[in-house]
Amino acid sequence: MSSPDDRQWIAVVPSSELTPEKPHEVVIGESIFVMIRHGENIGAYQGLCPHQFARLVEGRVADGHINCPRHMAKFRLSDGVCGPGWSLPALRRFPAKEEGGMVHICLQPLNEN
């Protein structure tokens, strides 16, 4: 298993473009991610809802969750777990960091579904 220092980081968006509580979509190859600045943290998640693949960038961030724009399923920003009323897998989360005025992500997920 590789250590965190061995991760490959990809610069994806200037830090200034991540507005608090507003999802920002990033496309890398054929993969879609959604980046969210929440308090002191920046989260990177799979960009499509696991239910019917709605683009989460169109969802609303509130109370520590992002809502799917299609059916309003909500996922906790802290761990990606789906809220009550739905039995969906957690969103895949990816390591994210700010460095040199850019937000970087690592394509190795923090969790696997």
ABEGO torsion letter per residue (X at the ends): XBBAAABBBBBABBAAABBBGBBBBBBBEABBBBBBBBEABBBBBBABBAAAGBBAAABBBBGGBBBBAAAGBBBBAAAGBBBBGBBBBBBBBBBBBBBGGBBBBBABBABBX
